[in-house]
Amino acid sequence: MIRHSGLYARNKVGKVRKILTSLFENVKELTREFEQMTKRVASLKWRERIKKSFGKDPLICSKCGDEMVLYKIWHPKHGVIYSYLDHLLEDELIKDEKEQEKTSAIRQLSFSF
């Protein structure tokens, strides 16, 4: 009985296949759109997101028009979230590590005769 009226019935295989393919195509389109939406949001930095939302650059001074530097973000519950000095120190450490890698590579390649 199942063979004659179920999904595997010969007279219904074509109809079921069309429905399933259209369903899977819709799911594929939705996943592509979702991925594109998440990539767009993730690729924007906080400054660009604020510019896009409010139409104003948060790091431009409203009085003189010069660009400001974000020095520190402090939250009463979490404390310091971002510190410019820590960011600079991290950048310097990364530069120092890269320079050390370069010099160690040069030392390995040098021959003393």
N, C-alpha and C positions, 0 to 999 in steps of 0.2 A: 504494500500500500504506500509506503513512504517513497518508494522509487517513482511512483506515478504522479505524486502530487507535491513532493518536497523540492528542495533546491537542486537536486541532481536529476530531476525529471527532464527528459529530452525536450519537451515543449517549453520549459521554463528556463533552460540554461542560458539562452541568448538574452532574455529579458533581465535575468539576475546579473549577468555579466555586464550589461549596459549600466544598470543601476550602480553596481559596485565600482566600475571604472569611473563613472561621473562622481561618485562619492569620494573616491581616493584622489581624484584630480582637485576637487574642492579642498580637501584636507591639505594637499601639497601647496596650493595657493595660499591658504591661511598660514601655514608654517613659514612660507617664504616672506609673507607680509610681516609676520611677527618677528622674524629674524632681522628684517630690514629696520623695523621700528626700534628694536633693542640696540642694534648697531648704531643708529643715528643718535640715540640718547647717550649711549656710552661714549661715543666719540667726542661729544661736546664737553668742554671743561666748564667749571662752575661760572667762570667769567662770561663765556659765550652764552651759557644758558640764561644768565641774568640779562645780558644784552638782548637776547631774543625775546624774553618774557616781558621786560619792562621798557625796552628801547633806550636804555641808558647804561653806559659803561660804569661799573661800580668802582673802578680804580682811577677814574678821572676826577680831579678836584673840581667841585662846582664853582669855586671862587676864582681860582687862577687858571684852571684848565690843564695843569701839569698832571703827569701820571704819578700815582701814589704807589707805595710798596706795602703789601700786606705783611705786617710785622708779626702779629700773633693773633690766634683765635683762642679765646678762653671761654669755657663753659662752667657755670657754677657747680654742676654736678660731676662733670668729667675732668675738669681742670683744663690744662693746655692741650688743645687738639692739634694746632699747627703752630710752629715757630719758625720764623724766617732764618734765624741763626742756626737752628738744627738742620734746616734744609741746606744752608750753605755748607755746613760741616759735612753733611752727607755727600754733597757734590764734590767737595775737596777730597774726601776719602776715596771716592770713586776715581777721581783724576789721579790721585797718588797710586792707587792700585794699578791703573792702566799704565802709568809711567814705569812702575816697578816691573810689570809684565814685559814692557818693551825693553827695559834695560837687562832683565834676566835673559830675554831671548837674544839680545846682542852679546851678552857674556857667553852664552852657550855656543854662539857661532864664532867667537873670536878664538884665534889660535896664537899661542905664544911660542916664538921660535928662538 
